[in-house]
């Protein structure tokens, strides 16, 4: 990545969730370097201060702001979107990057922690920002999923309302990532003709804080051979900025290339059911 700023995204506004660390941090920094006005979200300003300082100190052409967001709390999601809308900005790019794995318990909104943050919170945030994205079209919604979705055989609707049952939490993570892929594809179908395109992606197996709640020694073993956040952000940035994908929507990418999703992820009836249930859940 060059340190020379340019203005390829001048006049564009991006929201990046979970931008305080890992691939979200790299994504936010690079979008700002390309001239975008980047609004980063994470749970509090203390967590965000490092990336805010990094972006503001760099030779970049964009600007950066912060809005707090806890994807496990519907109240926080509503407050975040209200704060963003009060800024009076358009929105050309929503990067649904934030996520976790291996966490215990339930979210404040009553869902298995990983599913609640990775899917339900992301669903509500996207719904609340959908109108401003449509008004700002052409726009893109980029959702960081994972090839872990390939390991999920479906969604147990009762289990996603209960604390995790597995030792590592990885099966729950796989289910949440299946939900991300299903959601992105269904969102594309529902946004057809609006000028808002959607992209789901596998960033690579990246050594980031998403694995912070996986118990020892599994967290150490899982990170062996993982790639850096810099490498992991490349497909997110490709989907967010590349002219090559401007006419594509509802697809899934790995290493900046369209890849096949699992048979379960291709189930449009399941995608519709997930959407319908999610709408009820977030009311």
C-alpha positions as CSV (number, residue, x, y, z in Angstrom):
1,X,0.0,0.0,0.0
2,X,1.4,3.4,-1.0
3,X,1.8,6.2,1.6
4,X,0.9,8.7,-1.2
5,X,-2.6,10.0,-0.6
6,X,-5.1,10.3,-3.5
7,X,-8.7,11.4,-3.8
8,X,-10.2,8.3,-5.5
9,X,-13.0,8.4,-2.9
10,X,-13.2,12.1,-2.5
11,X,-16.8,13.1,-1.5
12,X,-17.7,9.6,-0.5
13,X,-18.8,8.7,3.0
14,X,-18.1,5.3,4.6
15,X,-19.2,3.6,7.8
16,X,-16.9,0.8,9.0
17,X,-17.9,-1.3,12.0
18,X,-15.3,-2.7,14.3
19,X,-12.7,-0.4,12.9
20,X,-10.6,-0.1,16.1
21,X,-8.6,-3.3,15.3
22,X,-7.7,-5.9,12.8
23,X,-9.0,-5.8,9.2
24,X,-11.5,-3.1,10.1
25,X,-8.8,-0.8,11.2
26,X,-6.8,-1.4,8.0
27,X,-10.0,-0.9,5.9
28,X,-10.9,2.4,7.6
29,X,-7.3,3.7,7.2
30,X,-7.2,2.8,3.5
31,X,-10.6,4.3,2.7
32,X,-9.5,7.5,4.4
33,X,-6.3,7.4,2.5
34,X,-8.3,7.3,-0.7
35,X,-10.2,10.4,0.3
36,X,-13.3,9.1,1.9
37,X,-14.9,10.6,5.0
38,X,-14.8,7.5,7.3
39,X,-17.1,7.1,10.3
40,X,-15.6,4.3,12.4
41,X,-17.6,2.4,15.1
42,X,-16.7,0.3,18.0
43,X,-17.9,0.0,21.6
44,X,-16.2,3.2,23.0
45,X,-13.9,6.0,22.2
46,X,-11.1,4.6,24.3
47,X,-11.0,1.6,21.9
48,X,-11.2,3.9,18.9
49,X,-8.7,6.5,19.9
50,X,-5.7,4.6,18.4
51,X,-7.1,4.3,14.9
52,X,-8.4,7.9,15.1
53,X,-4.9,9.1,15.9
54,X,-3.3,6.9,13.3
55,X,-5.6,8.2,10.5
56,X,-5.4,11.8,11.5
57,X,-1.6,11.7,11.7
58,X,-1.2,10.0,8.3
59,X,-0.7,11.7,4.9
60,X,-4.3,11.1,3.9
61,X,-6.9,13.1,2.1
62,X,-10.0,12.0,3.9
63,X,-11.3,12.7,7.3
64,X,-12.5,10.4,10.2
65,X,-15.2,10.5,12.9
66,X,-16.3,8.1,15.6
67,X,-19.7,6.9,16.7
68,X,-20.0,4.3,19.5
69,X,-21.7,1.0,18.6
70,X,-22.3,-2.2,20.5
71,X,-23.8,-4.7,18.0
72,X,-25.1,-6.8,20.9
73,X,-27.5,-4.0,22.0
74,X,-30.5,-2.8,20.0
75,X,-30.4,0.4,22.0
76,X,-26.8,1.0,21.1
77,X,-27.5,0.3,17.4
78,X,-30.4,2.8,17.3
79,X,-28.3,5.4,19.1
80,X,-25.5,4.9,16.6
81,X,-27.6,5.2,13.5
82,X,-29.4,8.2,15.0
83,X,-26.0,9.9,15.7
84,X,-24.9,9.2,12.2
85,X,-28.1,10.4,10.6
86,X,-27.9,13.6,12.7
87,X,-24.5,14.4,11.0
88,X,-26.5,15.0,7.8
89,X,-24.1,13.0,5.6
90,X,-24.8,10.8,2.7
91,X,-23.7,7.2,2.9
92,X,-22.0,5.5,0.0
93,X,-20.4,2.5,1.7
94,X,-21.3,0.4,4.7
95,X,-18.7,-2.1,5.7
96,X,-20.2,-4.6,8.1
97,X,-16.8,-5.7,9.5
98,X,-17.3,-6.1,13.3
99,X,-17.6,-9.6,14.6
100,X,-16.6,-12.1,17.3
101,X,-16.2,-15.8,18.0
102,X,-16.2,-18.0,21.0
103,X,-18.0,-15.7,23.3
104,X,-20.2,-17.0,26.1
105,X,-23.7,-16.0,27.1
106,X,-26.4,-13.9,25.4
107,X,-26.3,-10.4,24.0
108,X,-28.3,-7.7,25.7
109,X,-30.9,-8.3,23.0
110,X,-31.3,-12.0,23.9
111,X,-29.3,-13.9,21.3
112,X,-26.4,-16.4,21.4
113,X,-23.5,-14.0,21.6
114,X,-21.8,-14.7,18.3
115,X,-25.0,-15.0,16.3
116,X,-26.4,-11.9,18.0
117,X,-23.4,-9.7,17.2
118,X,-22.4,-11.1,13.8
119,X,-25.9,-11.4,12.3
120,X,-28.7,-9.9,14.3
121,X,-26.9,-6.6,15.1
122,X,-25.5,-6.3,11.6
123,X,-29.0,-6.9,10.2
124,X,-30.6,-4.2,12.3
125,X,-27.8,-1.7,11.6
126,X,-28.1,-2.2,7.9
127,X,-31.9,-1.9,8.0
128,X,-31.6,1.4,9.8
129,X,-29.1,2.8,7.3
130,X,-30.8,1.3,4.2
131,X,-32.7,4.5,3.3
132,X,-29.7,6.8,3.4
133,X,-27.7,4.3,1.3
134,X,-30.5,4.2,-1.3
135,X,-30.7,8.0,-1.3
136,X,-26.9,8.2,-1.8
137,X,-26.7,5.5,-4.6
138,X,-24.6,4.2,-6.2
139,X,-23.7,2.7,-2.8
140,X,-22.3,-0.6,-1.5
141,X,-22.8,-2.8,1.5
142,X,-19.8,-5.0,2.2
143,X,-20.3,-7.8,4.8
144,X,-17.3,-9.7,6.2
145,X,-18.4,-13.3,6.3
146,X,-16.1,-16.3,6.2
147,X,-15.5,-19.6,4.5
148,X,-16.5,-21.0,7.9
149,X,-20.0,-20.8,6.5
150,X,-19.2,-23.9,4.5
151,X,-19.2,-25.9,7.7
152,X,-22.7,-25.0,8.8
153,X,-25.5,-27.3,7.9
154,X,-28.2,-24.8,8.7
155,X,-29.7,-22.6,11.4
156,X,-31.2,-24.0,14.6
157,X,-33.7,-21.3,15.4
158,X,-33.9,-22.3,19.1
159,X,-30.2,-22.5,19.6
160,X,-29.6,-18.9,18.4
161,X,-31.7,-17.7,21.3
162,X,-29.7,-19.7,23.9
163,X,-26.1,-19.5,25.2
164,X,-23.5,-21.4,23.2
165,X,-23.3,-25.1,23.9
166,X,-20.0,-26.0,22.3
167,X,-16.6,-25.9,24.0
168,X,-14.9,-23.6,21.4
169,X,-17.9,-21.7,20.0
170,X,-16.7,-22.5,16.5
171,X,-19.9,-24.2,15.3
172,X,-21.8,-21.1,16.5
173,X,-19.4,-18.9,14.6
174,X,-19.9,-21.0,11.4
175,X,-23.7,-20.5,11.8
176,X,-23.3,-16.8,12.2
177,X,-21.2,-16.6,9.1
178,X,-23.8,-18.7,7.1
179,X,-26.3,-16.1,8.2
180,X,-24.0,-13.3,6.9
181,X,-23.8,-14.9,3.4
182,X,-27.6,-15.6,3.3
183,X,-28.3,-12.1,4.5
184,X,-26.0,-10.4,1.9
185,X,-27.6,-12.4,-1.0
186,X,-31.2,-11.8,0.2
187,X,-30.4,-8.1,0.7
188,X,-29.2,-7.9,-2.9
189,X,-32.5,-9.4,-4.1
190,X,-34.5,-6.9,-2.1
191,X,-32.4,-3.9,-3.2
192,X,-32.4,-4.8,-6.9
193,X,-32.8,-1.6,-9.0
194,X,-32.0,0.8,-6.1
195,X,-28.3,1.3,-7.0
196,X,-27.2,-0.3,-3.8
197,X,-25.1,-3.4,-4.3
198,X,-24.1,-6.0,-1.7
199,X,-20.9,-8.1,-1.3
200,X,-20.1,-10.9,1.1
201,X,-16.5,-12.1,1.5
202,X,-14.0,-14.4,3.2
203,X,-11.1,-12.2,4.3
204,X,-8.7,-15.1,4.8
205,X,-8.0,-16.7,8.1
206,X,-6.8,-13.6,9.9
207,X,-5.1,-13.4,13.3
208,X,-7.3,-10.6,14.8
209,X,-9.2,-9.9,17.9
210,X,-12.3,-11.7,16.5
211,X,-10.8,-14.8,18.2
212,X,-10.3,-13.1,21.6
213,X,-13.0,-15.0,23.4
214,X,-12.0,-18.5,22.1
215,X,-10.7,-20.3,25.2
216,X,-7.0,-21.3,25.6
217,X,-5.3,-23.3,24.1
218,X,-7.7,-23.3,21.1
219,X,-7.2,-19.6,20.5
220,X,-3.4,-20.1,20.2
221,X,-3.7,-23.1,18.0
222,X,-6.2,-21.4,15.7
223,X,-3.9,-18.5,15.0
224,X,-1.0,-20.7,13.7
225,X,-0.5,-20.0,10.1
226,X,-3.1,-17.1,10.0
227,X,-2.4,-14.1,7.7
228,X,-2.0,-10.5,8.8
229,X,-4.7,-7.9,9.1
230,X,-3.1,-6.0,6.2
231,X,-3.5,-9.1,3.9
232,X,-6.9,-9.8,5.3
233,X,-8.3,-6.4,4.4
234,X,-7.6,-6.7,0.7
235,X,-10.8,-8.4,-0.3
236,X,-12.9,-6.0,1.8
237,X,-11.2,-3.1,0.1
238,X,-11.7,-4.8,-3.3
239,X,-15.4,-5.1,-2.7
240,X,-15.6,-1.6,-1.3
241,X,-13.7,0.3,-4.0
242,X,-12.9,-1.7,-7.1
243,X,-14.6,-0.5,-10.3
244,X,-14.5,-4.1,-11.5
245,X,-17.2,-5.1,-9.1
246,X,-19.4,-2.0,-9.4
247,X,-22.1,-3.9,-11.5
248,X,-22.0,-7.1,-9.3
249,X,-24.3,-7.7,-6.4
250,X,-25.2,-10.5,-4.0
251,X,-22.0,-12.5,-4.6
252,X,-19.3,-13.9,-2.4
253,X,-15.6,-13.2,-2.7
254,X,-12.4,-14.8,-1.6
255,X,-8.9,-13.4,-2.5
256,X,-10.7,-10.7,-4.5
257,X,-12.4,-13.3,-6.7
258,X,-16.0,-14.5,-6.9
259,X,-16.3,-17.9,-5.2
260,X,-19.0,-20.5,-4.9
261,X,-20.9,-20.5,-1.6
262,X,-22.2,-23.7,0.1
263,X,-25.3,-25.5,-1.0
264,X,-27.0,-24.4,2.2
265,X,-26.1,-20.8,1.6
266,X,-27.7,-21.0,-1.9
267,X,-31.1,-21.9,-0.3
268,X,-33.3,-18.9,-1.1
269,X,-36.1,-20.2,1.1
270,X,-33.8,-20.3,4.1
271,X,-32.5,-16.8,3.3
272,X,-36.1,-15.5,3.2
273,X,-36.9,-17.3,6.5
274,X,-33.8,-15.8,8.1
275,X,-34.8,-12.3,6.8
276,X,-38.4,-12.7,8.1
277,X,-37.3,-13.9,11.5
278,X,-34.7,-11.2,11.7
279,X,-37.3,-8.5,11.0
280,X,-39.5,-9.9,13.9
281,X,-36.5,-10.1,16.2
282,X,-35.4,-6.5,15.8
283,X,-38.9,-5.0,16.2
